[in-house]
Amino acid sequence: MVTDIQDRWDVNSFPIPRRMGQMKDLDKFDANFMGIHGKQVENMDPRLRFILELTHETLIDAGINPVTIRGSKT
């Protein structure tokens, strides 16, 4: 984990956000379903997990079976 020293930044020099976005349920990513080894998932950017899940859902919503395009250059 990376942490900053509290006095590193001058809070008066630029606006500090009061709110932040959080991604929920990141621990529920199904690595086996996606064909990814568990050790890789531990170091994977959470945004990539989100993109993989969203892409899968998009294919399903479009009526495309993801299994039919596995390994293709699409």
VENSULUR-V491055 format. One record per residue. RES is the residue in one letter. PSI is psi in degrees with one decimal (none if undefined). D_LAST is the distance of its C-alpha to the last C-alpha in Angstrom with 1 decimal. Layout:
res: <RES:RES>
psi: <PSI:PSI>
d_last: <D_LAST:D_LAST>
This chain:
res: <M:V:T:D:I:Q:D:R:W:D:V:N:S:F:P:I:P:R:R:M:G:Q:M:K:D:L:D:K:F:D:A:N:F:M:G:I:H:G:K:Q:V:E:N:M:D:P:R:L:R:F:I:L:E:L:T:H:E:T:L:I:D:A:G:I:N:P:V:T:I:R:G:S:K:T>
psi: <138.5:131.6:152.4:149.5:132.8:-35.8:13.9:-37.6:140.6:107.3:-15.0:-8.9:-23.7:157.9:135.3:126.2:140.5:-15.0:162.1:156.5:146.6:140.9:123.9:156.5:30.5:-27.1:-7.6:9.6:128.3:91.1:-40.3:-42.4:-39.0:-6.0:31.5:134.4:142.4:-36.9:-35.1:-37.8:-34.4:-32.5:2.5:140.5:129.4:-29.4:-31.6:-39.9:-45.6:-44.5:-41.8:-45.7:-42.8:-39.4:-42.8:-46.5:-37.7:-42.4:-45.3:-46.5:-29.4:-0.4:19.4:128.0:115.9:-28.0:-32.5:-20.1:2.5:129.1:-5.8:168.5:41.6:none>
d_last: <36.5:37.3:40.3:42.1:45.8:47.1:49.2:46.5:45.6:48.1:47.1:49.1:47.2:44.0:43.0:41.9:39.5:41.3:38.2:34.9:31.7:31.0:28.0:29.4:28.7:26.8:28.7:27.1:23.6:22.9:21.8:22.1:19.8:17.0:17.9:19.6:23.1:25.8:27.1:23.8:23.8:27.3:26.3:23.0:23.1:23.6:21.3:18.4:19.5:19.6:16.1:14.7:17.0:16.3:12.5:13.5:16.1:14.1:11.8:15.2:16.9:14.5:15.4:12.2:13.2:11.1:12.5:11.0:7.4:8.9:8.5:5.6:3.8:0.0>
